[in-house]
Amino acid sequence: MENFNINNISNQNRQFELFGSNTNTSINFQHTNNLKIEGETLTEWRKKIHNHQLKISEDSQNKNMQQTILPIKKISYEKKIDPFSLQPLSLNFWRTNQHIHNGPAMYFVIDTMINSKIILYIGETNSANKRWKGEHDCKNYLTNYKEALADNNLSSHQDIRFYLDVPKEVKLRRKLEQQLIYLWLPPFNKETRDRWTTTFTNN
């Protein structure tokens, strides 16, 4: 895994711009059709995120296997969590009969493409069955994102996944959330937007 300095995250070099600097990407702008992104640019953006997250996933699996065979070094908690193996649920799960645990959880918004998956957002909640129901910045980013994908006829399916074996104490849960964010670098979290130059956001 590449070294990633939390304190210097805003100083990361921008890889490329998805939108022009004069484009308004605020929350109130989400329902307009002016977010024009070239399909090639969007595909490359997703590919770079996937390459990073695939490496994390493979490294974690290898370390888990090595520990099983030769338990020498303890694996950090956040690296034991495999978001891609969790049960996928509709982003509108509360409108269905799907049962959601109502206690604390980490949650992952995942985008499934034809041959790959990427984590778009990581969050923590004290009540898994309620956190995603109301207002949420990530929902606005997803709206812009899905519109851009549709405009370019790119395959995509987003879902949400919950990990329930988390600390009940808020402080510890938020610490785990930060560790997971800086491990996986999901593009819709505010901590990583400069890393991927994510301009589906209101910043």
C-alpha positions in Angstrom: 0.0 0.0 0.0 1.3 3.4 -0.9 2.1 5.8 2.0 -0.7 8.2 2.6 -0.2 11.1 4.9 -3.5 12.1 6.6 -2.2 15.5 7.6 -1.2 16.4 4.0 -4.2 15.0 2.2 -5.2 18.3 0.7 -1.7 18.6 -0.8 -2.0 15.5 -2.9 -1.4 16.1 -6.6 -4.5 16.3 -8.7 -4.7 13.5 -11.3 -7.2 15.0 -13.6 -10.4 17.1 -13.5 -13.8 15.6 -14.2 -15.5 19.0 -14.5 -14.4 22.4 -15.6 -13.5 24.8 -12.8 -16.5 27.0 -13.7 -19.0 24.2 -13.3 -21.3 24.4 -10.3 -21.3 21.1 -8.5 -23.2 22.2 -5.4 -25.9 20.1 -3.8 -28.6 22.3 -5.3 -27.2 21.7 -8.7 -27.8 18.0 -8.6 -31.0 17.9 -10.7 -29.7 19.9 -13.7 -28.2 18.2 -16.8 -25.2 20.4 -17.1 -22.7 17.9 -15.6 -20.9 16.8 -18.8 -18.1 14.4 -18.4 -16.3 12.5 -21.1 -16.9 8.7 -20.9 -13.2 8.1 -21.2 -12.3 10.4 -18.4 -14.9 8.8 -16.1 -13.8 5.3 -17.0 -10.2 6.2 -16.2 -11.2 7.8 -12.9 -13.0 4.6 -11.9 -10.1 2.4 -13.1 -7.5 4.3 -10.9 -9.7 3.9 -7.8 -10.3 0.2 -8.6 -6.5 -0.4 -9.0 -5.8 1.0 -5.6 -8.6 -0.8 -3.9 -7.8 -4.1 -5.6 -4.3 -4.0 -4.2 -5.7 -3.4 -0.7 -8.1 -6.3 -1.1 -5.4 -8.7 -2.4 -2.9 -7.6 0.3 -5.5 -8.1 3.1 -6.4 -11.6 1.8 -2.7 -12.6 1.5 -2.0 -11.4 5.1 -5.1 -13.2 6.4 -3.9 -16.4 4.7 -0.3 -16.0 6.0 -1.6 -15.5 9.6 -3.7 -18.6 9.3 -0.7 -20.6 8.3 1.9 -18.9 10.4 0.4 -16.6 13.1 3.3 -14.3 13.7 2.0 -10.8 13.3 -1.4 -9.5 14.3 -3.4 -8.0 11.4 -4.9 -4.6 12.2 -8.7 -4.6 12.6 -9.6 -2.4 9.6 -7.6 -4.8 7.3 -9.7 -7.8 8.4 -12.9 -6.2 7.1 -13.7 -7.1 3.5 -16.4 -4.7 2.3 -16.8 -6.6 -1.0 -17.8 -9.8 0.8 -20.7 -8.2 2.7 -24.3 -8.6 1.7 -25.4 -6.0 -0.9 -28.6 -4.1 -0.2 -30.6 -1.7 -2.3 -29.7 2.0 -1.6 -33.5 2.3 -0.9 -33.5 -0.7 1.5 -35.9 1.0 3.9 -38.6 1.0 1.3 -38.4 -2.8 1.0 -38.9 -5.7 3.4 -35.2 -6.2 3.8 -34.3 -6.6 7.5 -31.5 -4.3 8.6 -29.8 -4.5 12.0 -30.8 -1.5 14.0 -27.6 -1.2 16.0 -24.2 0.4 15.3 -22.4 -0.4 12.0 -19.9 0.6 9.4 -21.5 1.0 6.0 -20.0 0.9 2.5 -21.5 2.3 -0.7 -20.2 0.1 -3.5 -20.4 0.5 -7.3 -20.5 -2.7 -9.4 -19.2 -2.5 -12.9 -19.0 -5.2 -15.5 -15.9 -6.9 -14.2 -15.0 -5.0 -11.1 -16.3 -3.2 -8.0 -15.2 0.0 -6.2 -16.0 1.5 -2.8 -17.5 5.0 -3.3 -18.1 5.9 0.4 -17.5 4.6 3.9 -19.4 5.8 7.0 -20.3 4.8 10.5 -23.7 4.9 12.2 -25.3 4.2 15.6 -28.4 2.8 13.9 -27.9 1.0 10.6 -31.6 0.9 9.7 -31.9 4.7 10.0 -28.7 6.4 8.9 -29.3 6.2 5.1 -33.0 7.2 5.2 -32.7 10.9 5.6 -30.5 13.6 4.2 -27.0 12.5 3.3 -24.3 14.3 1.2 -23.3 11.1 -0.5 -26.8 10.7 -1.9 -26.3 14.0 -3.8 -22.9 12.9 -5.1 -24.4 9.6 -6.2 -27.1 11.4 -8.2 -24.6 13.4 -10.1 -22.4 10.3 -10.6 -25.3 8.1 -11.9 -26.3 10.9 -14.3 -22.8 11.1 -15.7 -22.7 7.3 -16.1 -26.0 7.2 -17.8 -25.0 10.1 -20.2 -22.1 8.0 -21.3 -23.9 4.6 -21.4 -21.6 3.1 -18.8 -22.6 0.1 -16.8 -23.0 0.6 -13.1 -25.0 -0.6 -10.1 -24.7 0.9 -6.6 -25.6 -0.8 -3.4 -25.0 -0.4 0.3 -23.4 -2.9 2.7 -23.3 -3.0 6.5 -20.6 -4.4 8.8 -22.1 -5.0 12.2 -19.2 -6.2 14.4 -18.1 -2.7 15.4 -17.5 -0.8 18.7 -20.6 0.5 20.5 -18.7 3.6 21.6 -18.9 6.4 19.1 -15.3 7.6 19.5 -13.9 4.1 18.8 -16.3 3.6 15.9 -15.3 6.9 14.3 -11.6 6.0 14.7 -12.3 2.8 12.8 -14.2 4.7 10.2 -11.1 7.0 9.6 -8.8 4.0 9.4 -11.0 2.4 6.8 -11.2 5.6 4.8 -7.5 6.1 4.7 -7.0 2.4 3.8 -9.5 2.2 0.9 -9.6 5.9 -0.1 -13.2 5.9 -1.3 -13.7 9.0 -3.5 -16.9 10.4 -2.0 -15.5 10.8 1.5 -14.4 14.4 2.1 -11.0 13.2 3.4 -10.1 11.7 0.0 -11.6 14.1 -2.6 -8.3 15.8 -3.4 -6.7 12.4 -3.8 -9.1 11.5 -6.7 -10.1 15.0 -7.6 -13.7 14.1 -7.0 -15.9 16.9 -8.2 -19.3 15.2 -7.8 -19.2 17.1 -4.5 -20.1 20.5 -3.2 -16.5 21.5 -2.5 
